[in-house]
Amino acid sequence: MAVLLLVLLLAIVFAGLGFLVKVLWWVALAVLVIWLLGFVFRSADAAGGRGRWYRW
């Protein structure tokens, strides 16, 4: 009985980790898109005298 509960608990944990990893992939993709857009806006602003799109 304890082994069955342990297996069920592990299945729940691994299912939750799988969902979390999938969410983290979407977050990483959004960060990548924002980062690439920063390069596009930086190159467009470089002609106007501003070479950086960030403060530091």
PQR file with spaces between the fields and no chain letter, atoms N, CA, C, O and H, PARSE charges and radii, in Angstrom:
ATOM       1  N    MET     1       0.823   -1.203    0.000 -0.4000 1.5000
ATOM       2  CA   MET     1       0.000    0.000    0.000 -0.0000 2.0000
ATOM       3  C    MET     1       0.867    1.267    0.000  0.5500 1.7000
ATOM       4  O    MET     1       0.566    2.229   -0.706 -0.5500 1.4000
ATOM       5  N    ALA     2       1.920    1.258    0.779 -0.4000 1.5000
ATOM       6  CA   ALA     2       2.796    2.421    0.845 -0.0000 2.0000
ATOM       7  C    ALA     2       3.519    2.619   -0.487  0.5500 1.7000
ATOM       8  O    ALA     2       3.749    3.751   -0.912 -0.5500 1.4000
ATOM       9  H    ALA     2       2.164    0.476    1.353  0.4000 1.0000
ATOM      10  N    VAL     3       3.874    1.517   -1.138 -0.4000 1.5000
ATOM      11  CA   VAL     3       4.560    1.611   -2.430 -0.0000 2.0000
ATOM      12  C    VAL     3       3.622    2.214   -3.469  0.5500 1.7000
ATOM      13  O    VAL     3       4.044    3.026   -4.293 -0.5500 1.4000
ATOM      14  H    VAL     3       3.687    0.597   -0.792  0.4000 1.0000
ATOM      15  N    LEU     4       2.358    1.822   -3.433 -0.4000 1.5000
ATOM      16  CA   LEU     4       1.375    2.370   -4.366 -0.0000 2.0000
ATOM      17  C    LEU     4       1.207    3.881   -4.153  0.5500 1.7000
ATOM      18  O    LEU     4       1.152    4.644   -5.117 -0.5500 1.4000
ATOM      19  H    LEU     4       2.016    1.163   -2.764  0.4000 1.0000
ATOM      20  N    LEU     5       1.127    4.300   -2.902 -0.4000 1.5000
ATOM      21  CA   LEU     5       1.018    5.726   -2.615 -0.0000 2.0000
ATOM      22  C    LEU     5       2.273    6.480   -3.055  0.5500 1.7000
ATOM      23  O    LEU     5       2.178    7.601   -3.553 -0.5500 1.4000
ATOM      24  H    LEU     5       1.172    3.680   -2.119  0.4000 1.0000
ATOM      25  N    LEU     6       3.431    5.879   -2.876 -0.4000 1.5000
ATOM      26  CA   LEU     6       4.674    6.508   -3.306 -0.0000 2.0000
ATOM      27  C    LEU     6       4.717    6.660   -4.821  0.5500 1.7000
ATOM      28  O    LEU     6       5.134    7.701   -5.328 -0.5500 1.4000
ATOM      29  H    LEU     6       3.508    4.968   -2.471  0.4000 1.0000
ATOM      30  N    VAL     7       4.289    5.633   -5.543 -0.4000 1.5000
ATOM      31  CA   VAL     7       4.258    5.703   -7.009 -0.0000 2.0000
ATOM      32  C    VAL     7       3.270    6.767   -7.474  0.5500 1.7000
ATOM      33  O    VAL     7       3.569    7.519   -8.402 -0.5500 1.4000
ATOM      34  H    VAL     7       3.950    4.788   -5.131  0.4000 1.0000
ATOM      35  N    LEU     8       2.109    6.841   -6.851 -0.4000 1.5000
ATOM      36  CA   LEU     8       1.133    7.867   -7.213 -0.0000 2.0000
ATOM      37  C    LEU     8       1.660    9.263   -6.903  0.5500 1.7000
ATOM      38  O    LEU     8       1.450   10.188   -7.687 -0.5500 1.4000
ATOM      39  H    LEU     8       1.866    6.229   -6.098  0.4000 1.0000
ATOM      40  N    LEU     9       2.334    9.426   -5.782 -0.4000 1.5000
ATOM      41  CA   LEU     9       2.915   10.708   -5.438 -0.0000 2.0000
ATOM      42  C    LEU     9       3.990   11.109   -6.438  0.5500 1.7000
ATOM      43  O    LEU     9       4.046   12.271   -6.842 -0.5500 1.4000
ATOM      44  H    LEU     9       2.504    8.674   -5.144  0.4000 1.0000
ATOM      45  N    LEU    10       4.837   10.181   -6.843 -0.4000 1.5000
ATOM      46  CA   LEU    10       5.859   10.467   -7.846 -0.0000 2.0000
ATOM      47  C    LEU    10       5.235   10.830   -9.188  0.5500 1.7000
ATOM      48  O    LEU    10       5.736   11.717   -9.880 -0.5500 1.4000
ATOM      49  H    LEU    10       4.791    9.237   -6.515  0.4000 1.0000
ATOM      50  N    ALA    11       4.155   10.161   -9.565 -0.4000 1.5000
ATOM      51  CA   ALA    11       3.474   10.473  -10.824 -0.0000 2.0000
ATOM      52  C    ALA    11       2.911   11.891  -10.791  0.5500 1.7000
ATOM      53  O    ALA    11       2.990   12.612  -11.786 -0.5500 1.4000
ATOM      54  H    ALA    11       3.748    9.441   -9.003  0.4000 1.0000
ATOM      55  N    ILE    12       2.350   12.291   -9.663 -0.4000 1.5000
ATOM      56  CA   ILE    12       1.806   13.645   -9.536 -0.0000 2.0000
ATOM      57  C    ILE    12       2.930   14.679   -9.599  0.5500 1.7000
ATOM      58  O    ILE    12       2.790   15.714  -10.251 -0.5500 1.4000
ATOM      59  H    ILE    12       2.286   11.706   -8.855  0.4000 1.0000
ATOM      60  N    VAL    13       4.041   14.398   -8.922 -0.4000 1.5000
ATOM      61  CA   VAL    13       5.168   15.326   -8.923 -0.0000 2.0000
ATOM      62  C    VAL    13       5.737   15.474  -10.327  0.5500 1.7000
ATOM      63  O    VAL    13       6.005   16.589  -10.774 -0.5500 1.4000
ATOM      64  H    VAL    13       4.155   13.557   -8.392  0.4000 1.0000
ATOM      65  N    PHE    14       5.923   14.359  -11.027 -0.4000 1.5000
ATOM      66  CA   PHE    14       6.485   14.436  -12.374 -0.0000 2.0000
ATOM      67  C    PHE    14       5.539   15.102  -13.353  0.5500 1.7000
ATOM      68  O    PHE    14       5.986   15.795  -14.268 -0.5500 1.4000
ATOM      69  H    PHE    14       5.706   13.452  -10.665  0.4000 1.0000
ATOM      70  N    ALA    15       4.238   14.906  -13.180 -0.4000 1.5000
ATOM      71  CA   ALA    15       3.267   15.587  -14.043 -0.0000 2.0000
ATOM      72  C    ALA    15       3.319   17.094  -13.800  0.5500 1.7000
ATOM      73  O    ALA    15       3.247   17.875  -14.749 -0.5500 1.4000
ATOM      74  H    ALA    15       3.875   14.343  -12.437  0.4000 1.0000
ATOM      75  N    GLY    16       3.443   17.507  -12.547 -0.4000 1.5000
ATOM      76  CA   GLY    16       3.561   18.925  -12.224 -0.0000 2.0000
ATOM      77  C    GLY    16       4.842   19.520  -12.770  0.5500 1.7000
ATOM      78  O    GLY    16       4.838   20.650  -13.258 -0.5500 1.4000
ATOM      79  H    GLY    16       3.501   16.872  -11.776  0.4000 1.0000
ATOM      80  N    LEU    17       5.947   18.775  -12.698 -0.4000 1.5000
ATOM      81  CA   LEU    17       7.211   19.253  -13.244 -0.0000 2.0000
ATOM      82  C    LEU    17       7.136   19.394  -14.757  0.5500 1.7000
ATOM      83  O    LEU    17       7.686   20.336  -15.328 -0.5500 1.4000
ATOM      84  H    LEU    17       5.951   17.857  -12.302  0.4000 1.0000
ATOM      85  N    GLY    18       6.465   18.467  -15.394 -0.4000 1.5000
ATOM      86  CA   GLY    18       6.302   18.557  -16.846 -0.0000 2.0000
ATOM      87  C    GLY    18       5.533   19.797  -17.255  0.5500 1.7000
ATOM      88  O    GLY    18       5.883   20.461  -18.230 -0.5500 1.4000
ATOM      89  H    GLY    18       6.019   17.702  -14.930  0.4000 1.0000
ATOM      90  N    PHE    19       4.477   20.109  -16.504 -0.4000 1.5000
ATOM      91  CA   PHE    19       3.704   21.323  -16.780 -0.0000 2.0000
ATOM      92  C    PHE    19       4.555   22.561  -16.535  0.5500 1.7000
ATOM      93  O    PHE    19       4.503   23.510  -17.317 -0.5500 1.4000
ATOM      94  H    PHE    19       4.193   19.570  -15.712  0.4000 1.0000
ATOM      95  N    LEU    20       5.339   22.564  -15.456 -0.4000 1.5000
ATOM      96  CA   LEU    20       6.188   23.709  -15.137 -0.0000 2.0000
ATOM      97  C    LEU    20       7.247   23.915  -16.209  0.5500 1.7000
ATOM      98  O    LEU    20       7.531   25.053  -16.583 -0.5500 1.4000
ATOM      99  H    LEU    20       5.380   21.793  -14.821  0.4000 1.0000
ATOM     100  N    VAL    21       7.833   22.839  -16.706 -0.4000 1.5000
ATOM     101  CA   VAL    21       8.843   22.962  -17.752 -0.0000 2.0000
ATOM     102  C    VAL    21       8.228   23.534  -19.024  0.5500 1.7000
ATOM     103  O    VAL    21       8.852   24.342  -19.711 -0.5500 1.4000
ATOM     104  H    VAL    21       7.602   21.915  -16.402  0.4000 1.0000
ATOM     105  N    LYS    22       7.008   23.115  -19.336 -0.4000 1.5000
ATOM     106  CA   LYS    22       6.333   23.642  -20.524 -0.0000 2.0000
ATOM     107  C    LYS    22       6.064   25.138  -20.372  0.5500 1.7000
ATOM     108  O    LYS    22       6.240   25.898  -21.325 -0.5500 1.4000
ATOM     109  H    LYS    22       6.501   22.459  -18.778  0.4000 1.0000
ATOM     110  N    VAL    23       5.643   25.563  -19.191 -0.4000 1.5000
ATOM     111  CA   VAL    23       5.405   26.985  -18.939 -0.0000 2.0000
ATOM     112  C    VAL    23       6.719   27.762  -19.032  0.5500 1.7000
ATOM     113  O    VAL    23       6.750   28.860  -19.586 -0.5500 1.4000
ATOM     114  H    VAL    23       5.500   24.946  -18.417  0.4000 1.0000
ATOM     115  N    LEU    24       7.796   27.201  -18.496 -0.4000 1.5000
ATOM     116  CA   LEU    24       9.084   27.880  -18.544 -0.0000 2.0000
ATOM     117  C    LEU    24       9.589   28.026  -19.976  0.5500 1.7000
ATOM     118  O    LEU    24      10.261   29.010  -20.287 -0.5500 1.4000
ATOM     119  H    LEU    24       7.770   26.309  -18.046  0.4000 1.0000
ATOM     120  N    TRP    25       9.282   27.071  -20.854 -0.4000 1.5000
ATOM     121  CA   TRP    25       9.663   27.208  -22.261 -0.0000 2.0000
ATOM     122  C    TRP    25       8.954   28.396  -22.890  0.5500 1.7000
ATOM     123  O    TRP    25       9.561   29.140  -23.659 -0.5500 1.4000
ATOM     124  H    TRP    25       8.736   26.272  -20.601  0.4000 1.0000
ATOM     125  N    TRP    26       7.664   28.586  -22.573 -0.4000 1.5000
ATOM     126  CA   TRP    26       6.927   29.724  -23.127 -0.0000 2.0000
ATOM     127  C    TRP    26       7.480   31.040  -22.592  0.5500 1.7000
ATOM     128  O    TRP    26       7.571   32.021  -23.330 -0.5500 1.4000
ATOM     129  H    TRP    26       7.171   27.981  -21.948  0.4000 1.0000
ATOM     130  N    VAL    27       7.852   31.065  -21.301 -0.4000 1.5000
ATOM     131  CA   VAL    27       8.440   32.276  -20.720 -0.0000 2.0000
ATOM     132  C    VAL    27       9.776   32.583  -21.399  0.5500 1.7000
ATOM     133  O    VAL    27      10.065   33.736  -21.719 -0.5500 1.4000
ATOM     134  H    VAL    27       7.778   30.268  -20.702  0.4000 1.0000
ATOM     135  N    ALA    28      10.588   31.543  -21.616 -0.4000 1.5000
ATOM     136  CA   ALA    28      11.882   31.742  -22.270 -0.0000 2.0000
ATOM     137  C    ALA    28      11.693   32.250  -23.698  0.5500 1.7000
ATOM     138  O    ALA    28      12.463   33.091  -24.161 -0.5500 1.4000
ATOM     139  H    ALA    28      10.353   30.607  -21.356  0.4000 1.0000
ATOM     140  N    LEU    29      10.691   31.757  -24.389 -0.4000 1.5000
ATOM     141  CA   LEU    29      10.417   32.218  -25.749 -0.0000 2.0000
ATOM     142  C    LEU    29       9.993   33.693  -25.755  0.5500 1.7000
ATOM     143  O    LEU    29      10.405   34.455  -26.629 -0.5500 1.4000
ATOM     144  H    LEU    29      10.065   31.074  -24.013  0.4000 1.0000
ATOM     145  N    ALA    30       9.173   34.089  -24.783 -0.4000 1.5000
ATOM     146  CA   ALA    30       8.750   35.491  -24.700 -0.0000 2.0000
ATOM     147  C    ALA    30       9.943   36.392  -24.404  0.5500 1.7000
ATOM     148  O    ALA    30      10.054   37.473  -24.982 -0.5500 1.4000
ATOM     149  H    ALA    30       8.838   33.469  -24.073  0.4000 1.0000
ATOM     150  N    VAL    31      10.832   35.966  -23.517 -0.4000 1.5000
ATOM     151  CA   VAL    31      12.022   36.763  -23.203 -0.0000 2.0000
ATOM     152  C    VAL    31      12.918   36.884  -24.430  0.5500 1.7000
ATOM     153  O    VAL    31      13.483   37.948  -24.685 -0.5500 1.4000
ATOM     154  H    VAL    31      10.742   35.088  -23.047  0.4000 1.0000
ATOM     155  N    LEU    32      13.049   35.808  -25.183 -0.4000 1.5000
ATOM     156  CA   LEU    32      13.857   35.846  -26.403 -0.0000 2.0000
ATOM     157  C    LEU    32      13.291   36.833  -27.417  0.5500 1.7000
ATOM     158  O    LEU    32      14.044   37.576  -28.045 -0.5500 1.4000
ATOM     159  H    LEU    32      12.590   34.944  -24.976  0.4000 1.0000
ATOM     160  N    VAL    33      11.977   36.846  -27.581 -0.4000 1.5000
ATOM     161  CA   VAL    33      11.341   37.778  -28.525 -0.0000 2.0000
ATOM     162  C    VAL    33      11.564   39.223  -28.077  0.5500 1.7000
ATOM     163  O    VAL    33      11.868   40.088  -28.899 -0.5500 1.4000
ATOM     164  H    VAL    33      11.365   36.242  -27.071  0.4000 1.0000
ATOM     165  N    ILE    34      11.413   39.486  -26.778 -0.4000 1.5000
ATOM     166  CA   ILE    34      11.630   40.842  -26.271 -0.0000 2.0000
ATOM     167  C    ILE    34      13.084   41.254  -26.458  0.5500 1.7000
ATOM     168  O    ILE    34      13.369   42.401  -26.802 -0.5500 1.4000
ATOM     169  H    ILE    34      11.165   38.784  -26.110  0.4000 1.0000
ATOM     170  N    TRP    35      13.994   40.326  -26.235 -0.4000 1.5000
ATOM     171  CA   TRP    35      15.419   40.612  -26.397 -0.0000 2.0000
ATOM     172  C    TRP    35      15.748   40.940  -27.854  0.5500 1.7000
ATOM     173  O    TRP    35      16.494   41.879  -28.131 -0.5500 1.4000
ATOM     174  H    TRP    35      13.763   39.394  -25.956  0.4000 1.0000
ATOM     175  N    LEU    36      15.190   40.162  -28.781 -0.4000 1.5000
ATOM     176  CA   LEU    36      15.423   40.424  -30.205 -0.0000 2.0000
ATOM     177  C    LEU    36      14.785   41.744  -30.642  0.5500 1.7000
ATOM     178  O    LEU    36      15.354   42.469  -31.458 -0.5500 1.4000
ATOM     179  H    LEU    36      14.585   39.398  -28.556  0.4000 1.0000
ATOM     180  N    LEU    37      13.611   42.056  -30.104 -0.4000 1.5000
ATOM     181  CA   LEU    37      12.994   43.343  -30.422 -0.0000 2.0000
ATOM     182  C    LEU    37      13.844   44.496  -29.905  0.5500 1.7000
ATOM     183  O    LEU    37      13.869   45.564  -30.516 -0.5500 1.4000
ATOM     184  H    LEU    37      13.148   41.467  -29.440  0.4000 1.0000
ATOM     185  N    GLY    38      14.526   44.300  -28.812 -0.4000 1.5000
ATOM     186  CA   GLY    38      15.425   45.317  -28.296 -0.0000 2.0000
ATOM     187  C    GLY    38      16.550   45.614  -29.265  0.5500 1.7000
ATOM     188  O    GLY    38      16.931   46.772  -29.435 -0.5500 1.4000
ATOM     189  H    GLY    38      14.505   43.432  -28.316  0.4000 1.0000
ATOM     190  N    PHE    39      17.090   44.580  -29.905 -0.4000 1.5000
ATOM     191  CA   PHE    39      18.126   44.806  -30.904 -0.0000 2.0000
ATOM     192  C    PHE    39      17.576   45.561  -32.117  0.5500 1.7000
ATOM     193  O    PHE    39      18.259   46.419  -32.676 -0.5500 1.4000
ATOM     194  H    PHE    39      16.780   43.639  -29.766  0.4000 1.0000
ATOM     195  N    VAL    40      16.357   45.247  -32.521 -0.4000 1.5000
ATOM     196  CA   VAL    40      15.755   45.931  -33.665 -0.0000 2.0000
ATOM     197  C    VAL    40      15.551   47.408  -33.346  0.5500 1.7000
ATOM     198  O    VAL    40      15.890   48.272  -34.156 -0.5500 1.4000
ATOM     199  H    VAL    40      15.801   44.550  -32.067  0.4000 1.0000
ATOM     200  N    PHE    41      14.996   47.703  -32.165 -0.4000 1.5000
ATOM     201  CA   PHE    41      14.765   49.098  -31.798 -0.0000 2.0000
ATOM     202  C    PHE    41      16.077   49.837  -31.554  0.5500 1.7000
ATOM     203  O    PHE    41      16.163   51.040  -31.801 -0.5500 1.4000
ATOM     204  H    PHE    41      14.721   47.002  -31.508  0.4000 1.0000
ATOM     205  N    ARG    42      17.094   49.134  -31.074 -0.4000 1.5000
ATOM     206  CA   ARG    42      18.380   49.787  -30.857 -0.0000 2.0000
ATOM     207  C    ARG    42      18.995   50.197  -32.186  0.5500 1.7000
ATOM     208  O    ARG    42      19.542   51.293  -32.308 -0.5500 1.4000
ATOM     209  H    ARG    42      17.023   48.157  -30.873  0.4000 1.0000
ATOM     210  N    SER    43      18.908   49.319  -33.183 -0.4000 1.5000
ATOM     211  CA   SER    43      19.491   49.668  -34.481 -0.0000 2.0000
ATOM     212  C    SER    43      18.703   50.794  -35.148  0.5500 1.7000
ATOM     213  O    SER    43      19.281   51.585  -35.893 -0.5500 1.4000
ATOM     214  H    SER    43      18.463   48.429  -33.084  0.4000 1.0000
ATOM     215  N    ALA    44      17.408   50.881  -34.899 -0.4000 1.5000
ATOM     216  CA   ALA    44      16.610   51.963  -35.474 -0.0000 2.0000
ATOM     217  C    ALA    44      16.909   53.284  -34.768  0.5500 1.7000
ATOM     218  O    ALA    44      16.879   54.340  -35.399 -0.5500 1.4000
ATOM     219  H    ALA    44      16.938   50.238  -34.294  0.4000 1.0000
ATOM     220  N    ASP    45      17.198   53.235  -33.468 -0.4000 1.5000
ATOM     221  CA   ASP    45      17.502   54.456  -32.719 -0.0000 2.0000
ATOM     222  C    ASP    45      18.952   54.891  -32.879  0.5500 1.7000
ATOM     223  O    ASP    45      19.283   56.031  -32.552 -0.5500 1.4000
ATOM     224  H    ASP    45      17.223   52.377  -32.956  0.4000 1.0000
ATOM     225  N    ALA    46      19.810   54.033  -33.364 -0.4000 1.5000
ATOM     226  CA   ALA    46      21.232   54.373  -33.484 -0.0000 2.0000
ATOM     227  C    ALA    46      21.431   55.517  -34.482  0.5500 1.7000
ATOM     228  O    ALA    46      22.359   56.314  -34.342 -0.5500 1.4000
ATOM     229  H    ALA    46      19.541   53.108  -33.630  0.4000 1.0000
ATOM     230  N    ALA    47      20.569   55.593  -35.474 -0.4000 1.5000
ATOM     231  CA   ALA    47      20.693   56.671  -36.458 -0.0000 2.0000
ATOM     232  C    ALA    47      20.303   58.015  -35.844  0.5500 1.7000
ATOM     233  O    ALA    47      20.754   59.064  -36.305 -0.5500 1.4000
ATOM     234  H    ALA    47      19.815   54.945  -35.588  0.4000 1.0000
ATOM     235  N    GLY    48      19.469   57.982  -34.809 -0.4000 1.5000
ATOM     236  CA   GLY    48      19.030   59.218  -34.179 -0.0000 2.0000
ATOM     237  C    GLY    48      19.965   59.707  -33.089  0.5500 1.7000
ATOM     238  O    GLY    48      19.676   60.719  -32.451 -0.5500 1.4000
ATOM     239  H    GLY    48      19.103   57.130  -34.435  0.4000 1.0000
ATOM     240  N    GLY    49      21.067   59.028  -32.858 -0.4000 1.5000
ATOM     241  CA   GLY    49      22.022   59.477  -31.863 -0.0000 2.0000
ATOM     242  C    GLY    49      22.034   58.641  -30.604  0.5500 1.7000
ATOM     243  O    GLY    49      22.991   58.712  -29.833 -0.5500 1.4000
ATOM     244  H    GLY    49      21.302   58.206  -33.377  0.4000 1.0000
ATOM     245  N    ARG    50      21.016   57.863  -30.375 -0.4000 1.5000
ATOM     246  CA   ARG    50      20.991   56.993  -29.200 -0.0000 2.0000
ATOM     247  C    ARG    50      21.441   55.605  -29.611  0.5500 1.7000
ATOM     248  O    ARG    50      20.849   54.995  -30.501 -0.5500 1.4000
ATOM     249  H    ARG    50      20.238   57.806  -31.002  0.4000 1.0000
ATOM     250  N    GLY    51      22.471   55.111  -28.978 -0.4000 1.5000
ATOM     251  CA   GLY    51      23.000   53.812  -29.369 -0.0000 2.0000
ATOM     252  C    GLY    51      22.559   52.672  -28.474  0.5500 1.7000
ATOM     253  O    GLY    51      22.836   51.508  -28.764 -0.5500 1.4000
ATOM     254  H    GLY    51      22.953   55.607  -28.256  0.4000 1.0000
ATOM     255  N    ARG    52      21.867   53.002  -27.375 -0.4000 1.5000
ATOM     256  CA   ARG    52      21.477   51.951  -26.432 -0.0000 2.0000
ATOM     257  C    ARG    52      19.979   52.023  -26.160  0.5500 1.7000
ATOM     258  O    ARG    52      19.410   53.113  -26.101 -0.5500 1.4000
ATOM     259  H    ARG    52      21.642   53.947  -27.139  0.4000 1.0000
ATOM     260  N    TRP    53      19.339   50.869  -25.993 -0.4000 1.5000
ATOM     261  CA   TRP    53      17.926   50.834  -25.672 -0.0000 2.0000
ATOM     262  C    TRP    53      17.712   50.524  -24.201  0.5500 1.7000
ATOM     263  O    TRP    53      16.573   50.420  -23.745 -0.5500 1.4000
ATOM     264  H    TRP    53      19.801   49.983  -26.041  0.4000 1.0000
ATOM     265  N    TYR    54      18.804   50.374  -23.454 -0.4000 1.5000
ATOM     266  CA   TYR    54      18.718   50.112  -22.026 -0.0000 2.0000
ATOM     267  C    TYR    54      19.447   51.223  -21.279  0.5500 1.7000
ATOM     268  O    TYR    54      20.195   51.986  -21.892 -0.5500 1.4000
ATOM     269  H    TYR    54      19.729   50.458  -23.824  0.4000 1.0000
ATOM     270  N    ARG    55      19.246   51.327  -19.979 -0.4000 1.5000
ATOM     271  CA   ARG    55      19.806   52.440  -19.200 -0.0000 2.0000
ATOM     272  C    ARG    55      21.244   52.205  -18.810  0.5500 1.7000
ATOM     273  O    ARG    55      22.032   53.151  -18.823 -0.5500 1.4000
ATOM     274  H    ARG    55      18.639   50.707  -19.481  0.4000 1.0000
ATOM     275  N    TRP    56      21.619   51.016  -18.471 -0.4000 1.5000
ATOM     276  CA   TRP    56      22.975   50.778  -17.994 -0.0000 2.0000
ATOM     277  C    TRP    56      23.822   50.508  -19.173  0.5500 1.7000
ATOM     278  O    TRP    56      25.022   50.275  -19.031 -0.5500 1.4000
ATOM     279  H    TRP    56      20.979   50.247  -18.460  0.4000 1.0000
